[in-house]
Amino acid sequence: MRKIALLLISFLIASQIFAQDLPKPFQFNFYPSIYFGFFSPDDVNQYIADDLSNYTITYGTTDLIMNFNLGVGFGFRILNLVEIQPCFEYSIAPKIISGADSYSFTKFSGGMIANFMIPIAPNRRSSILVGGGMLYNNMSFKEYSGSSVNPRVQAGLSLNNNRFNPQIILAYDLAKATADEAEYFELDYSSFRIGVNLNF
């Protein structure tokens, strides 16, 4: 009887360990995200250059070239092969000029991304992901603001272990809108982004 009990306990432990190696049929994840983006918003940069035309810049540039993005989202994953991600993000591109004014170009985004996983490891523990989706972007700079719906495409690496599933992603956002206050002023937040989703 003791041997049977030990055998049963050993089987249960082994089955639990083995089950963790297999992808769950359905997973729900919550994730925070952090990204760095690289862009060149022409009209915004020209505004800053004109605004600082009376200053002598001795070091660096007046151009905005980098933005920082924080976000949260949810992942609905099926067999570690397909994933749907509703997401919400806040982006800011600050510029501080010593002895002059400071500037910030901001963006609030929300939308839906779909990813397709291409397994590259046994039991689909790691995958290359390819995806894209549509996001609503609301952008603001000084007295200008505007909004639009724009696409995002992305690719990266997803580590699937049924508990903690980090994703390293390179993406391109096509995010631009005409300012509500002036049709000649374009708010262009289109950028290449690199960052991580920390799926729990």
N, C-alpha and C positions, 0 to 999 in steps of 0.2 A: 504494500500500500504506500509505503514511504517513497519507494522508487517511482511509482506512478505519479505521486504528487510532485516529486522533484522534476520528473519528465514533463509534466503539465506546466509547471512554473517556467521551466527552461523554454518550452515551446512558446508560451505567452511573451516572454521577454524577447525571444528571437523574432517573433512575428511583429512586435512593436518596433524593434530596430529596423527590420526589413521594410516595414510600412513607411518609415520616415524616408527611405530611399526612393520610394515611388512617388510620382506626382499625384497630388490629390485631385480628384475629379473636378472639384470646384474650390476656388480660394477667393476670399475677400481680404484685401489689404488696405490699410491706411498708410499714407506716406507723407512726410515732409520732403521738400526738395530745395536744393540750392544750386544756382547756375550763375555763370559769368557769360556775358554776351559782348560781342564786338560789332560795332556799327558805325555809320557815318551819316547822321541826320543833317543834310545839307542846309535846309532853311534855318534850323535851330542853331547850327554852328555859325551861319552867316549873321544871325541875330546877335549872338554873343560877340563875334568879331566887331560888328558895327558898334555895339554898346560899349566896347572897350577901346574904340579907335583913338581915344585921347590918352590912353595909357601906353607905356613902353613895357613890353613883355620881355623880360631878360632871361627867362628860363621856361622851358616847356611850351605847351600850345594851349590856345583857348578852345580847341575843338573837344567835343565830347566823343570819346572813342570806345568807352566801356560802360556797360550797365550791369547791375547786380540784381538777381532775381530770387525771391523767396516764395515758396508756394506750399500748398497742401492739396491732397487729392485722394482718390479711392481707386483701387484696382479690383476688377472682377475678372478673374483668370480661370480659364477652362483648360484642364489637362496640361497646363504650362505650354500651350500652343497658341492660344488667342487671349488677348487681354483688352478690356475696355476701361479707360481711365477718365472719369470726370475730374477736372482740375481747376484750381483757382490760384492766381499768382499776383504778386506785386513786384514791380520793377522800378528801379531808380537809377538814373545816371547823374551823379552830382559833379559839379565843377566849382571849385573854390579858388578864387584868384586873390592872392595876397595883396591887401591894400585896396581892393575893389569889391564889387558885388559878388555874391555867390548865386549859382544857378542850379536848377535840378529839372530834369525831364523825367516824368513819371508815367507809368502805365499800369492799369488794373486789367487783368484778363480772366476770362472764364470760358470753359468749353469742354469738348470731348475729344479724346485721342483713342485710336484703335491701334494695337500692336499685334504683329504676327511673330511668333517665336520659331526660330530655326535651331533645333537642338544640335549641340556640338560636343556633348558629353553623355556618358551612359546615364540611363534613367532620366534624361532631360534635366539634369541638375544645372547645366549652364546652357544658355542659348544666345544666339545673335537675334536681336529684335529689329524689326523694320516696321515703321508705322507713320501715322499722320492723322490729322484731324482739322477741325475748324474751331477758332476761338473768337470771342467778342473782345475787342480791345478798346479801352477808354484811355486816351492819352492827354497829357496836360503839360504845358510849358509856359511859364509866365502868364500873360493874359489870354493865351491861346489854348483851346481844348477841342477835341474831336474824337469820334468813335467810328469803328468799322468792324466788320466780320472778315477775318483773314485766315489763310491756311498755315499749318505748320507741318513739316516733314521731319522725321527723325530716324536715327539708327543708333545701335549701341549693343552693349553686353548686359545680359540679365543673368544673375546667379540665383537659381531656384533651389531652395532647400526646405520648403514648407514652413519655415519659421521666420527667417529674416532674409528678404529678397532684394538686395541692393541692385540698382540699375545704373550703369554709366552710359550717358547719352550725349550724342552730338546732334544738334537740331538746327534747323533754319526756320525762322519766323518771317513771314511776309506780313508786316504790320504797319500800315500807313493809312492816314486819313487827312482830308482837307479840314483845316481849322474852321469851326463854326463862325468865328469872328471875322475871318478874312479868307476868301477863296484862293488868294495867291499864296497863302502860307501852308506848307505841307508838314504835318507831323509824321515823321518817318521813323518808326522804331524797328524796322527790318534788321535782323541781326543773326549772326551765327552764334550759337550757344553751346556751352559744354558744362555738364554738371552731373548731379546724382539724384536719383529718387531712392529714399531709404524706406523700403516697403516692410511694414510689420504685420 
